[in-house]
């Protein structure tokens, strides 16, 4: 009975994965998770404004000194 209880308590601990365990692409699981979170944050940002001022006609912009 004690052996079964000890085994039942140790199985969940054996299944736990550490952040330092190897993950995909040669990085640790913790690093992979951090990269995924950073990518999600960057994807959620709004698009930057256009670099060209769309209110100025193209020939007026090229004629400037």
Protein Blocks (a to p, Z undefined) as FASTA:
>chain_A
ZZmmmmmmmmmmmmpccfkbccehhiafklmmmmmmmmmmmmmpccdddfbdfkbcfklm
mmpZZ
